[in-house]
Amino acid sequence: MPYYTSNEEHPIDILNIKGLEAKVKAHMDKGAFGYIREGAEDEWTMRENTRSFEDKHIVPRVLRGISHADLSTSIFGIPLKTPVIEAPSAAHGLAHMKGEVDTAIGAAKAGTLFAMSTYGSTKLEDAAAACPGAPQFFQIYMSKDDGFNEFLIRKAVKAGVKAIIMTVDSTLGGYREEDIATKFQFPLPMPNLAAYGAADGKGKNISEIYAAAKQDFVPSDVKKLKDMSGLPVIVKGIQSPEDAD
């Protein structure tokens, strides 16, 4: 049975994220929605991440003579209108036919930065071409195959990305209970994988896709990506002070 992905184009009223999630759930394939929404096992980490974020407080300053707040900032010398960026996530095509192209356009219109995932539903060069001049990063799941890593990095550099995000905390697929319950497998190909070889991710679950990923990361891998790209490399997934040191 072919997978149906939305091609609707119209404004939507967003009151809050919880309400938006409910609207999406009502119009999306159950398995695909579960993949996007869920965490691993009993979702303790996902809940704890949210709770921890809620512990962060903004200290209001008064008597500062400011009538209009300026949220602009910069990263690696790239000016942004907001300190909130679009983090990399896989397979936007599950939610809409235009996938990461529309996500990139939305981020550009908001004056912020889009980060493309290795496991996106769109070619990384197509996402870059959709909004010329807008800053983008590329997130790589390093493979055991260095030829694949070099291939992707070359494509990213050619597309004009400004930095490489190196994910090091996701070397294996988590025990995603909702995926197991719905028997979810990616119904759409991943063009960045398909551009290198026959394995395009279609018909596989996330654990099967991760099977080709590198697990034995060492600090020299950061330098390897730096040398390949000539760009800043952000190590995504450091969770302890010792690893940061």
GUTORLO-484116 format. One line per 2 residues: number of its first residue (from 0); their letters; for each residue x, y, z of C-alpha. Coordinates in steps of 0.5 Angstrom, whole numbers, padded with zeros to 4 digits. Layout:
BEGIN
NUM = A = X Y Z ~ ...
END
This chain:
BEGIN
0 = MP = 0000 0000 0000 ~ 0003 0007 -0002
2 = YY = 0005 0012 0004 ~ 0000 0018 0003
4 = TS = 0004 0024 0005 ~ 0000 0031 0006
6 = NE = 0001 0036 0000 ~ -0004 0041 0003
8 = EH = -0002 0048 0003 ~ -0005 0053 0007
10 = PI = -0004 0058 0013 ~ -0006 0054 0020
12 = DI = -0007 0057 0027 ~ -0002 0055 0032
14 = LN = -0004 0057 0039 ~ 0001 0052 0042
16 = IK = 0005 0046 0041 ~ 0001 0041 0045
18 = GL = -0005 0044 0040 ~ -0001 0043 0034
20 = EA = 0001 0036 0036 ~ -0006 0034 0036
22 = KV = -0008 0037 0030 ~ -0002 0033 0026
24 = KA = -0004 0027 0030 ~ -0011 0027 0027
26 = HM = -0008 0028 0020 ~ -0002 0023 0019
28 = DK = -0001 0016 0019 ~ -0001 0013 0026
30 = GA = 0006 0010 0025 ~ 0010 0016 0022
32 = FG = 0007 0020 0027 ~ 0009 0016 0033
34 = YI = 0016 0016 0030 ~ 0016 0023 0030
36 = RE = 0013 0024 0037 ~ 0016 0018 0041
38 = GA = 0022 0017 0045 ~ 0026 0011 0047
40 = ED = 0023 0005 0052 ~ 0018 0009 0057
42 = EW = 0020 0016 0055 ~ 0024 0018 0061
44 = TM = 0029 0021 0058 ~ 0025 0025 0053
46 = RE = 0020 0027 0059 ~ 0027 0029 0063
48 = NT = 0029 0033 0058 ~ 0023 0037 0058
50 = RS = 0023 0038 0065 ~ 0030 0040 0065
52 = FE = 0029 0045 0060 ~ 0023 0048 0064
54 = DK = 0028 0049 0070 ~ 0032 0054 0066
56 = HI = 0029 0061 0068 ~ 0030 0068 0064
58 = VP = 0031 0074 0069 ~ 0027 0080 0067
60 = RV = 0031 0086 0067 ~ 0027 0093 0068
62 = LR = 0029 0100 0068 ~ 0033 0099 0062
64 = GI = 0030 0104 0057 ~ 0028 0099 0052
66 = SH = 0022 0099 0048 ~ 0023 0094 0043
68 = AD = 0027 0087 0045 ~ 0032 0085 0040
70 = LS = 0033 0078 0040 ~ 0038 0078 0034
72 = TS = 0045 0074 0035 ~ 0050 0070 0031
74 = IF = 0054 0064 0031 ~ 0060 0063 0028
76 = GI = 0060 0070 0025 ~ 0053 0068 0022
78 = PL = 0048 0073 0024 ~ 0041 0071 0026
80 = KT = 0034 0074 0028 ~ 0033 0069 0034
82 = PV = 0037 0065 0038 ~ 0033 0059 0036
84 = IE = 0035 0055 0031 ~ 0032 0049 0027
86 = AP = 0036 0043 0030 ~ 0037 0037 0025
88 = SA = 0032 0031 0025 ~ 0030 0026 0020
90 = AH = 0025 0025 0015 ~ 0021 0031 0014
92 = GL = 0017 0028 0008 ~ 0013 0024 0013
94 = AH = 0009 0030 0015 ~ 0009 0034 0008
96 = MK = 0011 0032 0001 ~ 0016 0038 0000
98 = GE = 0020 0035 0006 ~ 0026 0039 0008
100 = VD = 0025 0044 0003 ~ 0019 0047 0006
102 = TA = 0023 0047 0013 ~ 0029 0050 0010
104 = IG = 0025 0056 0007 ~ 0021 0057 0014
106 = AA = 0027 0058 0018 ~ 0030 0063 0012
108 = KA = 0024 0067 0013 ~ 0024 0067 0020
110 = GT = 0032 0069 0020 ~ 0035 0063 0023
112 = LF = 0039 0057 0021 ~ 0036 0050 0018
114 = AM = 0040 0044 0020 ~ 0040 0038 0015
116 = ST = 0040 0031 0017 ~ 0044 0025 0013
118 = YG = 0037 0022 0014 ~ 0033 0027 0011
120 = ST = 0027 0026 0006 ~ 0030 0031 0001
122 = KL = 0037 0032 -0002 ~ 0041 0037 0002
124 = ED = 0043 0041 -0004 ~ 0035 0041 -0006
126 = AA = 0034 0044 0001 ~ 0040 0049 0000
128 = AA = 0038 0051 -0007 ~ 0031 0053 -0004
130 = CP = 0033 0059 0000 ~ 0040 0062 -0003
132 = GA = 0044 0065 0001 ~ 0040 0063 0008
134 = PQ = 0045 0060 0013 ~ 0045 0052 0013
136 = FF = 0049 0047 0017 ~ 0049 0039 0015
138 = QI = 0049 0034 0021 ~ 0052 0027 0019
140 = YM = 0051 0020 0022 ~ 0058 0018 0020
142 = SK = 0058 0011 0017 ~ 0063 0005 0018
144 = DD = 0065 0007 0011 ~ 0069 0013 0010
146 = GF = 0068 0013 0003 ~ 0061 0015 0004
148 = NE = 0063 0020 0010 ~ 0067 0024 0005
150 = FL = 0062 0023 -0001 ~ 0057 0027 0004
152 = IR = 0062 0032 0006 ~ 0063 0034 -0001
154 = KA = 0056 0035 -0003 ~ 0055 0039 0004
156 = VK = 0061 0043 0002 ~ 0059 0044 -0005
158 = AG = 0052 0046 -0003 ~ 0055 0052 0001
160 = VK = 0053 0049 0009 ~ 0057 0053 0014
162 = AI = 0058 0048 0019 ~ 0058 0040 0020
164 = IM = 0054 0037 0026 ~ 0057 0031 0028
166 = TV = 0053 0026 0032 ~ 0056 0022 0037
168 = DS = 0051 0020 0042 ~ 0046 0016 0037
170 = TL = 0050 0010 0035 ~ 0045 0005 0036
172 = GG = 0037 0005 0035 ~ 0034 0006 0042
174 = YR = 0028 0001 0044 ~ 0023 0005 0041
176 = EE = 0016 0002 0043 ~ 0011 0005 0039
178 = DI = 0015 0004 0033 ~ 0015 -0004 0035
180 = AT = 0008 -0003 0036 ~ 0006 0000 0030
182 = KF = 0011 -0004 0026 ~ 0014 0002 0023
184 = QF = 0019 0002 0017 ~ 0021 0008 0013
186 = PL = 0016 0009 0007 ~ 0020 0014 0003
188 = PM = 0027 0013 0001 ~ 0033 0018 0004
190 = PN = 0036 0021 -0002 ~ 0042 0023 0001
192 = LA = 0043 0015 0002 ~ 0041 0013 -0005
194 = AY = 0046 0018 -0008 ~ 0052 0014 -0006
196 = GA = 0049 0007 -0006 ~ 0043 0002 -0007
198 = AD = 0041 0003 0001 ~ 0036 0008 0001
200 = GK = 0033 0007 0008 ~ 0026 0005 0005
202 = GK = 0023 -0001 0008 ~ 0027 -0001 0014
204 = NI = 0027 0001 0021 ~ 0031 0006 0025
206 = SE = 0035 0001 0028 ~ 0037 -0003 0021
208 = IY = 0039 0004 0018 ~ 0044 0005 0024
210 = AA = 0047 -0002 0023 ~ 0051 0002 0018
212 = AK = 0053 0007 0023 ~ 0060 0008 0026
214 = QD = 0060 0007 0033 ~ 0067 0007 0035
216 = FV = 0068 0015 0036 ~ 0075 0018 0038
218 = PS = 0077 0025 0038 ~ 0081 0024 0032
220 = DV = 0074 0023 0028 ~ 0073 0031 0030
222 = KK = 0079 0033 0026 ~ 0078 0028 0020
224 = LK = 0071 0032 0019 ~ 0074 0038 0020
226 = DM = 0080 0037 0015 ~ 0075 0034 0010
228 = SG = 0070 0040 0010 ~ 0075 0046 0012
230 = LP = 0069 0048 0016 ~ 0067 0049 0024
232 = VI = 0065 0042 0027 ~ 0060 0042 0032
234 = VK = 0060 0035 0036 ~ 0053 0034 0038
236 = GI = 0051 0029 0044 ~ 0056 0031 0049
238 = QS = 0053 0029 0056 ~ 0059 0030 0061
240 = PE = 0064 0035 0063 ~ 0069 0029 0062
242 = DA = 0067 0028 0055 ~ 0067 0036 0054
244 = D = 0074 0037 0057
END
